[in-house]
Structures are given as structure tokens and as C-alpha cells.
């Protein structure tokens, strides 16, 4: 039986490059949007996760080569059949408020996720969690409701960041967001909403103090403004550089461009069912997309190759599903759908809409690379194929809170999705397994197949199951995958840093060439 294929040589604790030097200098990082929250368990978004990784530590993490290594755990977990994992915890670690990290902390943090299903937005990744047994003060046994093959990679997610139980017990998520306390390399200083989040080095960090003293996160939604701030020396690192502006950064004497193929795909999500406040289906969606032939017509009406060529200047790769090639579950036999307007119109006619349909496409502004421009181009392509499309875009926080999370983004909405497990489970479960906060599709066969996949501990059999799930998903078309993103970052040459495919930004692994 193969539990999880992770290549681990000698697991070595990574120390900072200059452990003896006191933290110095400041780095300003510009993301496209502000986080919705700093309660890690209550979010499913990279901008919040990137801030949270500075404040909180997880039991396991991915190193700079994306290999999974222990973090607050001291060694890789031991699988205890039929459905438990034993984890040894690191001693001598303290939270920012002085509380000691131990088995009580781990039990509190993980059981909060287990008990937060349907209440905490990040808990969907941890559905199989049942309870945590304390074996001794620095050993826990995590019991799951069923065998869980992706336990190890999911434990790298920032949603499982460890919390101090005495400080956190009984507090609402809003309170935890206002004063986040972890064991991480940086302490929270302040959050001026939509302006900046300021973090200060944790001099007592268990791995050794960071090299950089102050880290500031600023939300700059507009691409041109973000690039201009980088050119003017106002920021040190900028995410989501639009491809057509990449050359400007590449030629700048004080900047460089760092790129990586992303784990993120961009897609159109489609409503087939309407959900209630508990995310359960109340019936078919009151609109044409309830018919899978209409969903398929939308897919055939889009020329994603043209989107990549014109809007993204070639910086994107086609995908047949939402699984890039680096993901477990990827099937190389499946090919992306090609533009076929005639077939799209035929499917519309067969579904009872010979004269076409009218829909609204909702999307964010400033969250993903050229997201509003991509949505605008998609709307134009759909309209040409007889699917008259009205586009509405929003700032990302409004988009999530007022549209996506409350099931008001129908019938079609644009989203990007990248999962640090690089595994089909954390694509299909949170986005398509009903009920769920992102889910607007109900298919009992799909639910059953995904539930089965979550218990298969043999990799070969699990892969075969996900290939079957892929085929069902493509046939039912609850979403239209557009492309795999290629991430472009603009970086000041004073900063030592290299882009990662998992989009993680972690100042602990950065240094300043001038030291300040």
C-alpha cells in the first residue's frame, strides 16, 4: 500500500542565511488585493495565505524545491491504520504572546477546522478530520473519519496554522483576524484596511530571527499602478505582472523579472443548481445553464488559445481540466476543448435556444493576471457565438463576500484556483463536491466518486479513480477551464528572491543585498 509518494532525503532544518545578524531593513510587497481576513481557517485565497504564512507555522511545509518537510512537526507522520496519523511535535516553540506550543495547541487548531465545516471558509479542505488524541505533551494522533491519502500535503496549508489555545478559545473569527497570533517568523503590527499590513520580525523565532526586520503588504489592484510603484522604488516585489509590461521591468536597471509556471488555473464556473445559505441545493438553477448542453455550448464558444495569445501575450498554457500536469490526477489523454462556434450554436438549439441566450459574467478586478481583460475578451467571444454576455467586475473582497460566498455570482463567474497539494482532491472537493461554499453544481455520481477517491490509499487505484472523475467532469461541464497561469513577478535587484510555482511569498527566505 502506498500512502503518499513524497521523496524525502535527509530532512534538514533550514536555518536563515545569516542567523547571527539582527533583523534589518524593510521589504514592501504589493499583491493585487487585500485579504478578506487574517483568520487563516476562514479563508481560501492566496493573498491572505501569503500574509498568514509569516505569522503562523503549520505542522508541515513545502521547502524552496516544493518538497514536503516537517515544520512544527519534527518528522514525517506515521500512518496508523485504518485512519489515523501520529505526529511528533517540536519542543521549545513559543507563540508570539508567550504561550507554549504543544499537543494542546495542535489539538485546538485542528479540531477547530474539524468542527468548522460549513462555518469556516477554509475548513472544506479538512473535511475528513475527526478528532485529535493527545498521546503525550508533544505527540498527537490525528483521527480521520476515513482513510485520508492527502493528509500530509493538506497539513502544509496555511489554514492549519497553529493557534495559541488560551488566547484563541471562545473568540469569533473577526476577533482572531484583528489580532492574529502564531509562532511564525513575523509578528502582526497593524492592518490599515485597503492600505497596508505591517509585520515585524520575531527575534525569538525558533529557527532563528529573520534577516529582514519589517515586511509590509500593500494591495495595488491596478496593473499599471503596481508596475509604476515598482519602477519608482516604492515597492520591492509585485505579483501578477501583466505580460505586456514584463519587458519594461526586464529592461529596468534596478529591477528584474522572476517567472514560474503556476499551479493556478483560470476558469469560468457555471451555475447548474441554486444553493441556500447552508450551501445545499434547493433545486436546478433558474436559467439556461441548468442544462449541460448550454454549459457545453459555452465551452465551445470560447477561443482560449486566442485569449492566451492576445490578452496574455502567450503567457499561459491550455488545460483540459483544472488539473495542470504537475497535479496528481492529471490525465494526458484528455485534450482541451477547441473553439467550435457551429457546435456551440447546435448545442444551444438542441437545448431549446435556437436564437441564443443572454447571460451575465461576473469577475474580479486586480486579483489575477489581467483578469478583467480576460473576462472582457471572453464576453466578446461568447456574444459572437450567440451567447449575449453582460460583464460585471468587482474588487476581490466584494466579489467573494457579496457574490461568490453567498451564491449570487450566477450564472457564470470567473475564478482562479491553485492548490498547494498539487492533487485533484483539493480541486474537486472544495469547488464541486456539494454542499460547499464555492459549489453551484449537484451531481450525486460525482459526489460518490470523489468520496471514494478520498479513501483510496493505493496511488495507482486512486489515479484511476480521478481519471474516471475527470471524464465525468468534462462531460457535465460545471466549469470551463481556460488556461494554466504563468506567474510573473517584478522584483527589485536589492532583494534576493526567486518565484515559486505554488505562489508562496515568504520573507523569511528573502534577504537584502545591502542588508537594509
Rosetta blueprint (number, residue, H / E / L):
1 X L
2 X L
3 X L
4 X L
5 X L
6 X L
7 X L
8 X L
9 X L
10 X L
11 X L
12 X L
13 X L
14 X L
15 X L
16 X L
17 X L
18 X L
19 X L
20 X L
21 X L
22 X L
23 X L
24 X E
25 X E
26 X E
27 X E
28 X E
29 X E
30 X E
31 X E
32 X L
33 X L
34 X L
35 X L
36 X L
37 X L
38 X L
39 X L
40 X H
41 X H
42 X H
43 X L
44 X L
45 X L
46 X H
47 X H
48 X H
49 X H
50 X H
51 X H
52 X H
53 X H
54 X H
55 X H
56 X L
57 X L
58 X L
59 X L
60 X E
61 X E
62 X E
63 X L
64 X L
65 X L
66 X L
67 X L
68 X E
69 X E
70 X E
71 X L
72 X L
73 X E
74 X L
75 X L
76 X L
77 X L
78 X E
79 X E
80 X E
81 X L
82 X L
83 X L
84 X E
85 X E
86 X E
87 X E
88 X E
89 X E
90 X L
91 X L
92 X L
93 X L
94 X E
95 X L
96 X L
97 X L
98 X L
99 X L
100 X E
101 X L
102 X L
103 X H
104 X H
105 X H
106 X H
107 X H
108 X H
109 X H
110 X H
111 X H
112 X H
113 X H
114 X H
115 X L
116 X L
117 X L
118 X L
119 X L
120 X L
121 X L
122 X L
123 X H
124 X H
125 X H
126 X H
127 X L
128 X L
129 X E
130 X E
131 X E
132 X E
133 X E
134 X E
135 X E
136 X E
137 X L
138 X L
139 X E
140 X E
141 X E
142 X E
143 X E
144 X E
145 X L
146 X L
147 X L
148 X L
149 X L
150 X L
151 X H
152 X H
153 X H
154 X H
155 X L
156 X L
157 X L
158 X H
159 X H
160 X H
161 X L
162 X L
163 X L
164 X L
165 X H
166 X H
167 X H
168 X H
169 X L
170 X L
171 X L
172 X L
173 X H
174 X H
175 X H
176 X H
177 X H
178 X H
179 X L
180 X L
181 X L
182 X L
183 X L
184 X L
185 X L
186 X E
187 X E
188 X E
189 X E
190 X E
191 X E
192 X E
193 X L
194 X L
195 X L
196 X E
197 X E
198 X E
199 X E
200 X E
201 X E
202 X L
203 X L
204 X L
205 X L
206 X L
207 X L
208 X L
209 X L
210 X L
211 X L
212 X E
213 X E
214 X E
215 X E
216 X E
217 X E
218 X E
219 X E
220 X L
221 X L
222 X L
223 X H
224 X H
225 X H
226 X H
227 X H
228 X H
229 X H
230 X H
231 X H
232 X L
233 X L
234 X L
235 X L
236 X L
237 X E
238 X E
239 X L
240 X L
241 X L
242 X L
243 X H
244 X H
245 X H
246 X H
247 X H
248 X H
249 X H
250 X H
251 X L
252 X L
253 X L
254 X L
255 X E
256 X E
257 X E
258 X E
259 X E
260 X E
261 X E
262 X E
263 X E
264 X E
265 X E
266 X E
267 X E
268 X E
269 X E
270 X E
271 X L
272 X L
273 X E
274 X E
275 X E
276 X L
277 X L
278 X L
279 X L
280 X L
281 X E
282 X E
283 X E
284 X E
285 X L
286 X L
287 X L
288 X H
289 X H
290 X H
291 X L
292 X H
293 X H
294 X H
295 X H
296 X H
297 X H
298 X H
299 X H
300 X H
301 X L
302 X L
303 X L
304 X H
305 X H
306 X H
307 X H
308 X H
309 X H
310 X H
311 X H
312 X L
313 X L
314 X L
315 X L
316 X E
317 X E
318 X L
319 X L
320 X L
321 X L
322 X L
323 X L
324 X L
325 X L
326 X L
327 X L
328 X E
329 X L
330 X L
331 X L
332 X L
333 X L
334 X L
335 X L
336 X L
337 X L
338 X L
339 X L
340 X L
341 X H
342 X H
343 X H
344 X H
345 X H
346 X H
347 X H
348 X H
349 X H
350 X H
351 X L
352 X L
353 X L
354 X L
355 X L
356 X L
357 X E
358 X E
359 X E
360 X E
361 X E
362 X E
363 X E
364 X E
365 X E
366 X L
367 X L
368 X L
369 X L
370 X L
371 X H
372 X H
373 X H
374 X H
375 X H
376 X H
377 X H
378 X H
379 X H
380 X H
381 X H
382 X H
383 X H
384 X H
385 X L
386 X L
387 X E
388 X E
389 X E
390 X E
391 X E
392 X E
393 X E
394 X E
395 X E
396 X H
397 X H
398 X H
399 X H
400 X H
401 X H
402 X H
403 X H
404 X H
405 X L
406 X L
407 X L
408 X L
409 X L
410 X L
411 X L
412 X E
413 X E
414 X E
415 X E
416 X E
417 X E
418 X E
419 X L
420 X L
421 X L
422 X L
423 X E
424 X L
425 X H
426 X H
427 X H
428 X H
429 X H
430 X H
431 X H
432 X H
433 X L
434 X L
435 X L
436 X L
437 X L
438 X L
439 X L
440 X L
441 X L
442 X L
443 X L
444 X H
445 X H
446 X H
447 X H
448 X H
449 X H
450 X H
451 X H
452 X H
453 X H
454 X L
455 X L
456 X L
457 X L
458 X L
459 X H
460 X H
461 X H
462 X H
463 X H
464 X H
465 X H
466 X H
467 X H
468 X H
469 X H
470 X H
471 X H
472 X H
473 X H
474 X H
475 X H
476 X H
477 X L
478 X L
479 X E
480 X E
481 X E
482 X E
483 X E
484 X E
485 X E
486 X E
487 X E
488 X E
489 X E
490 X E
491 X E
492 X E
493 X L
494 X L
495 X E
496 X E
497 X L
498 X L
499 X L
500 X L
501 X L
502 X L
503 X L
504 X L
505 X L
506 X L
507 X H
508 X H
509 X H
510 X L
511 X E
512 X E
513 X L
514 X L
515 X L
516 X L
